Amino acid sequence: MSASEIQKTRVINELRGFIKKLLQEPQILERSLDIARRHYGDARADDAMTRIANEISESTSVHIPEDPAEHSEADRLFLELLKEVVSEEQALY
């Protein structure tokens, strides 16, 4: 297996585990969206992702490393999707 294939397999396995956790604990999504809504509207948007990741880790069973440099592909994807959903919600109003 090439390094690229190993990386893709690792990311897929991580995403599978994360999706499984969300299915087992659906309140994680609601809580994460509430957190994202609160922080993306904040004037200090530059570090909103870090604050969101930290608060999600503190208030749910999802652990996202405090240091953004340590975020996995799944961590980054989840945070980006939260931002996208909140941005689309705000565009509707």
DSSP file with accessible surface (Angstrom, degrees, kcal/mol):
  #  RESIDUE AA STRUCTURE BP1 BP2  ACC     N-H-->O    O-->H-N    N-H-->O    O-->H-N    TCO  KAPPA ALPHA  PHI   PSI    X-CA   Y-CA   Z-CA
    1    1 A M              0   0  162      0, 0.0     2,-0.1     0, 0.0     0, 0.0   0.000 360.0 360.0 360.0 137.8    0.0    0.0    0.0
    2    2 A S     >  -     0   0   57      1,-0.1     4,-2.4     4,-0.0     5,-0.2  -0.320 360.0-107.9 -79.1 166.0    1.3    3.5   -0.9
    3    3 A A  H  > S+     0   0   84      1,-0.2     4,-2.5     2,-0.2     5,-0.2   0.880 121.1  54.1 -61.1 -37.0    1.6    6.3    1.7
    4    4 A S  H  > S+     0   0   69      2,-0.2     4,-2.5     1,-0.2    -1,-0.2   0.911 109.1  47.2 -64.2 -42.1   -1.4    8.0    0.0
    5    5 A E  H  > S+     0   0   99      2,-0.2     4,-2.5     1,-0.2    -2,-0.2   0.896 111.6  50.7 -67.2 -39.5   -3.6    4.9    0.3
    6    6 A I  H  X S+     0   0   99     -4,-2.4     4,-2.5     2,-0.2    -2,-0.2   0.926 111.0  49.3 -63.3 -43.4   -2.5    4.5    4.0
    7    7 A Q  H  X S+     0   0   78     -4,-2.5     4,-2.5     1,-0.2    -2,-0.2   0.929 111.7  48.3 -62.1 -45.8   -3.4    8.1    4.6
    8    8 A K  H  X S+     0   0  132     -4,-2.5     4,-2.7     1,-0.2    -1,-0.2   0.917 111.7  49.7 -62.2 -42.3   -6.8    7.8    2.9
    9    9 A T  H  X S+     0   0   61     -4,-2.5     4,-2.6     2,-0.2    -1,-0.2   0.920 110.8  50.0 -62.6 -42.7   -7.6    4.6    4.9
   10   10 A R  H  X S+     0   0  107     -4,-2.5     4,-2.4     2,-0.2    -2,-0.2   0.932 112.3  46.9 -62.0 -45.1   -6.6    6.3    8.2
   11   11 A V  H  X S+     0   0   29     -4,-2.5     4,-2.8     2,-0.2     5,-0.2   0.930 112.6  49.7 -64.4 -44.0   -8.9    9.3    7.4
   12   12 A I  H  X S+     0   0   97     -4,-2.7     4,-2.7     1,-0.2    -2,-0.2   0.932 111.8  48.2 -61.8 -44.3  -11.8    7.1    6.4
   13   13 A N  H  X S+     0   0   92     -4,-2.6     4,-2.3     2,-0.2    -1,-0.2   0.904 112.0  49.6 -63.8 -39.6  -11.4    5.0    9.6
   14   14 A E  H  X S+     0   0   58     -4,-2.4     4,-2.3     2,-0.2    -2,-0.2   0.928 112.2  47.4 -65.2 -43.8  -11.3    8.2   11.7
   15   15 A L  H  X S+     0   0   46     -4,-2.8     4,-3.0     2,-0.2     5,-0.2   0.897 110.0  53.4 -64.5 -39.4  -14.4    9.6   10.0
   16   16 A R  H  X S+     0   0  168     -4,-2.7     4,-2.4    -5,-0.2    -1,-0.2   0.934 110.3  47.4 -59.4 -46.0  -16.2    6.3   10.5
   17   17 A G  H  X S+     0   0   42     -4,-2.3     4,-2.1     2,-0.2    -2,-0.2   0.902 113.3  48.4 -62.4 -40.0  -15.4    6.3   14.2
   18   18 A F  H  X S+     0   0   32     -4,-2.3     4,-2.2     2,-0.2    -2,-0.2   0.934 111.5  48.2 -67.5 -45.5  -16.6    9.9   14.5
   19   19 A I  H  X S+     0   0   92     -4,-3.0     4,-2.3     1,-0.2    -2,-0.2   0.913 109.8  53.9 -61.8 -39.3  -19.8    9.3   12.6
   20   20 A K  H  X S+     0   0  128     -4,-2.4     4,-2.2    -5,-0.2    -1,-0.2   0.928 107.5  50.4 -60.5 -43.4  -20.5    6.3   14.8
   21   21 A K  H  X S+     0   0   69     -4,-2.1     4,-2.1     1,-0.2    -1,-0.2   0.914 109.8  50.8 -61.2 -41.1  -20.1    8.4   17.9
   22   22 A L  H  < S+     0   0   23     -4,-2.2    -1,-0.2     1,-0.2     7,-0.2   0.874 110.2  49.4 -65.8 -36.5  -22.5   11.0   16.5
   23   23 A L  H  < S+     0   0  136     -4,-2.3    -1,-0.2     1,-0.2    -2,-0.2   0.861 113.7  46.0 -69.5 -34.7  -25.1    8.3   15.8
   24   24 A Q  H  < S+     0   0  130     -4,-2.2    -2,-0.2     1,-0.3    -1,-0.2   0.795 127.2  28.2 -76.7 -29.4  -24.7    6.9   19.3
   25   25 A E    ><  +     0   0   60     -4,-2.1     3,-2.3    -5,-0.2     4,-0.4  -0.632  67.4 172.4-131.7  74.1  -24.9   10.4   20.9
   26   26 A P  T >> S+     0   0   81      0, 0.0     3,-1.0     0, 0.0     4,-1.0   0.748  71.9  74.0 -60.8 -20.1  -27.0   12.6   18.7
   27   27 A Q  H 3> S+     0   0  114      1,-0.2     4,-2.6     2,-0.2     5,-0.2   0.732  81.1  73.6 -66.2 -17.9  -27.0   15.4   21.2
   28   28 A I  H <> S+     0   0    3     -3,-2.3     4,-2.8     1,-0.2    -1,-0.2   0.913  95.3  50.3 -60.1 -41.6  -23.3   16.1   20.3
   29   29 A L  H <> S+     0   0   74     -3,-1.0     4,-2.6    -4,-0.4     5,-0.2   0.940 111.5  46.0 -63.8 -47.2  -24.5   17.6   17.0
   30   30 A E  H  X S+     0   0  135     -4,-1.0     4,-2.3     1,-0.2    -2,-0.2   0.938 115.8  46.2 -61.5 -45.2  -27.0   19.9   18.6
   31   31 A R  H  X S+     0   0   87     -4,-2.6     4,-2.3     1,-0.2    -2,-0.2   0.921 112.5  50.4 -63.9 -43.4  -24.5   21.0   21.3
   32   32 A S  H  X S+     0   0    0     -4,-2.8     4,-2.7    -5,-0.2    -1,-0.2   0.903 110.7  49.1 -63.9 -41.1  -21.8   21.5   18.7
   33   33 A L  H  X S+     0   0   36     -4,-2.6     4,-2.9     2,-0.2    -1,-0.2   0.906 109.3  52.3 -65.5 -40.3  -24.0   23.6   16.5
   34   34 A D  H  X S+     0   0   62     -4,-2.3     4,-1.8    -5,-0.2    -2,-0.2   0.927 111.9  46.5 -59.3 -44.6  -25.0   25.8   19.5
   35   35 A I  H  X S+     0   0    0     -4,-2.3     4,-2.2     2,-0.2     5,-0.2   0.934 113.1  48.9 -62.9 -47.5  -21.4   26.3   20.3
   36   36 A A  H  X S+     0   0    0     -4,-2.7     4,-2.8     1,-0.2     5,-0.3   0.917 108.9  53.0 -61.9 -42.8  -20.5   27.2   16.7
   37   37 A R  H  X S+     0   0   90     -4,-2.9     4,-0.9     1,-0.2    -1,-0.2   0.905 110.9  47.7 -58.7 -42.3  -23.4   29.6   16.4
   38   38 A R  H  < S+     0   0  123     -4,-1.8    -1,-0.2    -5,-0.2    -2,-0.2   0.916 118.1  38.8 -67.2 -42.0  -22.3   31.5   19.5
   39   39 A H  H >< S+     0   0   23     -4,-2.2     3,-1.1     1,-0.2    -2,-0.2   0.817 107.3  59.7 -85.6 -29.9  -18.6   31.7   18.5
   40   40 A Y  H 3< S+     0   0   31     -4,-2.8    -1,-0.2     1,-0.3    -2,-0.2   0.773 104.4  53.2 -71.3 -20.8  -18.9   32.4   14.8
   41   41 A G  T 3< S+     0   0   60     -4,-0.9    -1,-0.3    -5,-0.3    -2,-0.2   0.553  88.3 111.0 -84.9  -5.8  -20.9   35.5   15.5
   42   42 A D  S <  S-     0   0   50     -3,-1.1     3,-0.3    -4,-0.2     6,-0.1  -0.346  75.6-128.5 -70.2 145.8  -18.1   36.7   17.9
   43   43 A A  S    S+     0   0  101      1,-0.2     2,-1.2     2,-0.1     3,-0.3   0.762 104.1  68.6 -65.3 -24.9  -16.0   39.7   16.9
   44   44 A R    >   +     0   0  135      1,-0.2     3,-1.1    -5,-0.1    -1,-0.2  -0.389  60.1 150.8 -92.9  60.5  -12.8   37.7   17.5
   45   45 A A  G >   +     0   0   62     -2,-1.2     3,-1.4    -3,-0.3     4,-0.4   0.716  52.7  79.8 -67.3 -20.0  -13.4   35.4   14.6
   46   46 A D  G 3  S+     0   0  149      1,-0.3    -1,-0.2    -3,-0.3     3,-0.2   0.848 107.1  26.9 -60.9 -34.8   -9.7   34.7   14.0
   47   47 A D  G <> S+     0   0   59     -3,-1.1     4,-2.2     1,-0.1    -1,-0.3   0.138  87.5 112.8-113.6  23.1   -9.6   32.2   16.8
   48   48 A A  H <> S+     0   0    1     -3,-1.4     4,-3.0     1,-0.2     5,-0.2   0.900  74.9  55.7 -60.4 -41.2  -13.2   31.0   16.7
   49   49 A M  H  > S+     0   0   60     -4,-0.4     4,-2.7     1,-0.2    -1,-0.2   0.910 108.3  48.1 -60.3 -41.4  -12.2   27.6   15.5
   50   50 A T  H  > S+     0   0   39      2,-0.2     4,-2.6     1,-0.2    -1,-0.2   0.930 113.3  46.7 -65.3 -44.8  -10.0   27.1   18.5
   51   51 A R  H  X S+     0   0   34     -4,-2.2     4,-2.5     2,-0.2     5,-0.2   0.906 113.7  49.0 -64.4 -40.8  -12.6   28.3   21.0
   52   52 A I  H  X S+     0   0    0     -4,-3.0     4,-2.7     2,-0.2     5,-0.2   0.946 111.9  48.3 -63.1 -48.3  -15.2   26.1   19.3
   53   53 A A  H  X S+     0   0    0     -4,-2.7     4,-2.3    -5,-0.2    11,-0.4   0.929 113.2  48.2 -58.4 -44.1  -12.9   23.0   19.4
   54   54 A N  H  X S+     0   0   34     -4,-2.6     4,-2.0     1,-0.2    -1,-0.2   0.920 113.1  46.2 -64.9 -43.5  -12.1   23.6   23.1
   55   55 A E  H  X S+     0   0   38     -4,-2.5     4,-1.9     2,-0.2    -1,-0.2   0.893 111.4  51.6 -69.7 -37.1  -15.7   24.1   24.2
   56   56 A I  H  X S+     0   0    0     -4,-2.7     4,-1.4     1,-0.2     6,-0.4   0.937 111.4  48.5 -62.0 -43.8  -16.9   21.0   22.2
   57   57 A S  H  < S+     0   0   29     -4,-2.3    -2,-0.2    -5,-0.2    -1,-0.2   0.868 113.6  47.2 -63.2 -36.7  -14.1   19.0   23.9
   58   58 A E  H  < S+     0   0  161     -4,-2.0    -1,-0.2     1,-0.2    -2,-0.2   0.781 121.3  34.1 -75.0 -28.5  -15.1   20.3   27.3
   59   59 A S  H  < S+     0   0   50     -4,-1.9     2,-0.3    -3,-0.1    -2,-0.2   0.415 118.1  38.7-114.8   2.6  -18.9   19.8   27.0
   60   60 A T  S  < S-     0   0   29     -4,-1.4   -32,-0.0     2,-0.3     0, 0.0  -0.842  85.0-103.6-138.0 178.9  -19.2   16.6   24.9
   61   61 A S  S    S+     0   0   52     -2,-0.3     2,-0.5   -36,-0.1    -4,-0.1   0.422  89.7 104.0 -86.3   3.4  -17.5   13.2   24.5
   62   62 A V        -     0   0    6     -6,-0.4     2,-0.6   -41,-0.0    -2,-0.3  -0.729  60.8-154.5 -84.8 128.8  -15.7   14.4   21.3
   63   63 A H        +     0   0  140     -2,-0.5    -9,-0.1    -5,-0.1    -2,-0.1  -0.928  16.3 175.8-109.4 119.0  -12.1   15.3   21.9
   64   64 A I        -     0   0    2     -2,-0.6    -7,-0.1   -11,-0.4     7,-0.1  -0.991  39.1-108.9-117.0 124.8  -10.5   17.8   19.6
   65   65 A P        -     0   0   20      0, 0.0     6,-0.1     0, 0.0    -8,-0.1  -0.168  19.0-129.5 -54.1 145.1   -6.9   18.7   20.5
   66   66 A E  S    S+     0   0  144    -13,-0.1   -12,-0.1     4,-0.1   -13,-0.1   0.872  93.2  71.6 -63.7 -38.8   -6.4   22.2   21.9
   67   67 A D  S >  S-     0   0   77      1,-0.2     3,-2.4     3,-0.0     4,-0.3  -0.705  75.7-147.7 -84.2 117.8   -3.6   23.0   19.4
   68   68 A P  G >  S+     0   0   57      0, 0.0     3,-1.4     0, 0.0    -1,-0.2   0.800  97.3  66.1 -55.8 -27.0   -5.0   23.5   15.9
   69   69 A A  G 3  S+     0   0   85      1,-0.3    -3,-0.0    -3,-0.0    -2,-0.0   0.744 100.4  51.4 -65.8 -20.5   -1.7   22.1   14.6
   70   70 A E  G <  S+     0   0  129     -3,-2.4    -1,-0.3    -5,-0.1     2,-0.1   0.419  81.5 121.8 -96.4   0.3   -2.7   18.7   16.2
   71   71 A H    <   -     0   0   13     -3,-1.4     2,-0.1    -4,-0.3    -7,-0.1  -0.418  57.6-135.4 -65.9 135.6   -6.2   18.6   14.6
   72   72 A S     >  -     0   0   21     -2,-0.1     4,-2.6     1,-0.1     5,-0.2  -0.292  29.1 -98.4 -79.2 173.3   -6.7   15.5   12.5
   73   73 A E  H  > S+     0   0   82      1,-0.2     4,-2.6     2,-0.2     5,-0.2   0.909 127.5  50.7 -58.6 -41.5   -8.4   15.6    9.1
   74   74 A A  H  > S+     0   0    4      2,-0.2     4,-2.6     1,-0.2    -1,-0.2   0.902 108.8  51.3 -65.8 -40.2  -11.7   14.6   10.7
   75   75 A D  H  > S+     0   0   19      2,-0.2     4,-2.5     1,-0.2     5,-0.2   0.949 113.1  44.8 -59.1 -50.8  -11.3   17.4   13.3
   76   76 A R  H  X S+     0   0   85     -4,-2.6     4,-2.7     1,-0.2     5,-0.2   0.915 113.2  50.6 -61.6 -42.4  -10.7   20.0   10.6
   77   77 A L  H  X S+     0   0   68     -4,-2.6     4,-2.6    -5,-0.2    -1,-0.2   0.930 110.8  48.9 -62.6 -44.6  -13.6   18.6    8.5
   78   78 A F  H  X S+     0   0   17     -4,-2.6     4,-2.4     2,-0.2    -2,-0.2   0.944 113.6  46.1 -61.3 -46.2  -16.0   18.7   11.4
   79   79 A L  H  X S+     0   0    2     -4,-2.5     4,-2.2     1,-0.2    -1,-0.2   0.905 113.1  49.7 -65.5 -39.7  -15.1   22.3   12.4
   80   80 A E  H  X S+     0   0  105     -4,-2.7     4,-2.5    -5,-0.2    -1,-0.2   0.904 110.9  49.6 -65.4 -40.1  -15.3   23.4    8.7
   81   81 A L  H  X S+     0   0   80     -4,-2.6     4,-2.8     2,-0.2     5,-0.2   0.892 108.6  52.6 -66.9 -38.8  -18.7   21.8    8.3
   82   82 A L  H  X S+     0   0    8     -4,-2.4     4,-2.5    -5,-0.2     5,-0.2   0.943 111.0  47.6 -58.9 -45.6  -20.0   23.5   11.5
   83   83 A K  H  X S+     0   0  103     -4,-2.2     4,-2.7     1,-0.2    -2,-0.2   0.921 111.9  50.1 -62.0 -42.7  -18.8   26.8   10.1
   84   84 A E  H  X S+     0   0  105     -4,-2.5     4,-2.5     2,-0.2    -1,-0.2   0.924 111.4  47.7 -62.5 -45.1  -20.5   26.1    6.8
   85   85 A V  H  X S+     0   0   57     -4,-2.8     4,-2.4     2,-0.2    -2,-0.2   0.932 114.0  46.8 -63.3 -45.1  -23.8   25.1    8.4
   86   86 A V  H  X S+     0   0    0     -4,-2.5     4,-2.6    -5,-0.2    -2,-0.2   0.921 112.0  51.0 -65.2 -41.1  -23.8   28.2   10.6
   87   87 A S  H  X S+     0   0   56     -4,-2.7     4,-1.8    -5,-0.2    -1,-0.2   0.910 111.0  48.3 -62.5 -42.0  -22.9   30.5    7.7
   88   88 A E  H  X S+     0   0  113     -4,-2.5     4,-1.1     2,-0.2    -1,-0.2   0.895 110.8  51.1 -66.7 -37.9  -25.7   29.0    5.6
   89   89 A E  H >X S+     0   0   48     -4,-2.4     3,-0.6     1,-0.2     4,-0.6   0.930 110.8  48.3 -61.5 -45.4  -28.2   29.5    8.5
   90   90 A Q  H >< S+     0   0   97     -4,-2.6     3,-0.9     1,-0.2    -1,-0.2   0.839 105.9  58.0 -66.8 -30.8  -27.1   33.1    8.9
   91   91 A A  H 3< S+     0   0   84     -4,-1.8    -1,-0.2     1,-0.2    -2,-0.2   0.779  99.4  59.9 -69.1 -25.2  -27.5   33.7    5.1
   92   92 A L  H <<        0   0  144     -4,-1.1    -1,-0.2    -3,-0.6    -2,-0.2   0.706 360.0 360.0 -74.1 -20.4  -31.1   32.7    5.4
   93   93 A Y    <<        0   0  228     -3,-0.9    -3,-0.0    -4,-0.6    -4,-0.0  -0.542 360.0 360.0 -98.8 360.0  -31.9   35.5    7.8
